[in-house]
Amino acid sequence: MLSLASIDNDIIPIIAIGGGLLVAIIAILSGAISNVVRTRSREMTKREVAAYVAEGSISPDDAERLISAGQPHWERGKR
């Protein structure tokens, strides 16, 4: 049976550093995937609203309000 007392003391820091790096890599990848999904869904919404404007279902002013409704105030000026 393997116990902590039988593990060589030199391997513990290696395991700790490796575990920390693994957590950091997972956090970075999940953040990047989250940003990609958020951006894709935002662009899809813009395309759908543009299609409604093109067919005349909603006015361009209403479409602009719909698109900017969920954005923070610092992103509303960007285009």
Secondary structure, DSSP 8 states (H G I E B T S, - for coil): ---GGGS-TTHHHHHHHHHHHHHHHHHHHHHHHHHHHHHHHHHHHHHHHHHHHHHTSS-HHHHHHHHHTTS-TTTTT--
